[in-house]
Amino acid sequence: MVDPHVKKLDTSSEFLTAERCWILECHNTTEDPAASIARARVEPGVTTAWHAVADTIERYVIAEGRGRVEVGDLAAVEVGSGDVVIIPADVRQRITNIGETDLIFYCVCTPRFEQRNYRELE
């Protein structure tokens, strides 16, 4: 059971992944296995590595910047603030920052993201 609470954002725990993306775990705990939320930050000109997440549906909620996302066999699509990208479980994905400022988006995963489900595809 999850108790009501407010979790303040602590940017000091942001880390760079091998995928070329900065990640800040906003909410990911075994006490709430139904979902997780992470903030992702991609620097200008950077394309993240192709990857997939097994057994996990992921949603990108674009907060700031401009990107070009590639999901599965869909044609690349430009995205910006307010756009939502739906990524089914086990489907390849990557995103490119095509703007001049950081591309920031939130990754909402169901069930919660677990590193053991991450698959590098490059």
N, C-alpha and C positions, 0 to 999 in steps of 0.2 A: 504494500500500500504506500502511496506517495502522500506525504504531508504537505499542506500548503506552505509555500515559502517563496522568497524572492532571491534569485541568485544574481549577484552583481557581476558584471563583466570585468575580468581581470586580464588585461592585454599582455601582462608579463609572461603568461604561459604559452603565447603563440610560438609555433615551431615550423620550420621549413621541412617539407617532405621531399622524398626522392622524386616525387611526381612534379616538382617545380612549383609548388603551391604552398602558401603559408596557411596553417590551420590553427584555429583557436576553438577548442572544445567548449561550447557554451553549456551544454547539458548532455551528459552521457554517463549513466549510472545503472548498475544492476538492480537498483531499487525501482527503476522505471524502464523496464525492458521493452516497452511498446514503441518507444521512439527516442531519437537523439537529435541534437541540433549542434552544428558546428559552423563557425564563420570561416569562409575561405577568402584568401586574398591572392590575386594573381597580378604580378607587376606588368607594366606596359611592355608589349612585344613578346611576352612569354606565352607559350602553348604548353598546357599540362600534358603529361604522358598518357597514352591510351591505357585505360584500366577499366575494370568492372568490379562490381560488388555482388558476391554470391548471396542468394537468399535474402536480399535487402532491396526494397524500393527506395530510390533516392529522389529528392526534389531539390532543385536549385531555385532559390528565391533571390533574384538579382536586386541588390540594394543600391549599388553605385557603379558607375562606369559603363563601358561598352565592351561586349564580347561577341565571339562567334563560337557557337556550341555545335558539337557533332555528337550525335547519339545513334548508336546502331547503324543502320543503313540509310538513315534519313540524310537528306542534303543538309549542308551546314546552314545554320540560321543565325542571323545577328540578333543579339539580345541586349536589353537595357533595363534600367530601373523599373521595378514592378513586374517584370516578366517572370514566369515560372516555367521551369523545364522539368518534365517528368521522365525519369529514367527507371525503367523496369529492372527487376533483379536480373543479374547475369548479363546485362547488355553493355557493350563497350561504350566509352564516353571520353571526351576531352573537351577543353575549352581554351580559347585564345583571347587574350586581352588585346583588342584592336584600338583601344583608346589611348589617351596621353596621361591618364591617371590610373591609380590602382583599380582593378575590377574586384568588387567585393560582393559576395553572395553568401547566403546561408544554405547549408545542406541539411535537409530534414530527412532523416532515415527512419523507415519502419520495416522490421523491428529496428532497435537501436544498432548503430554501427559497431561492428566488432572487427578488429584488425585481421583476425583469422579468415574473414570473408573477402578481404581485399585481394584482387588479382591483377598483377602487373601484366600488361599485354605488349610491352615493347622489349 
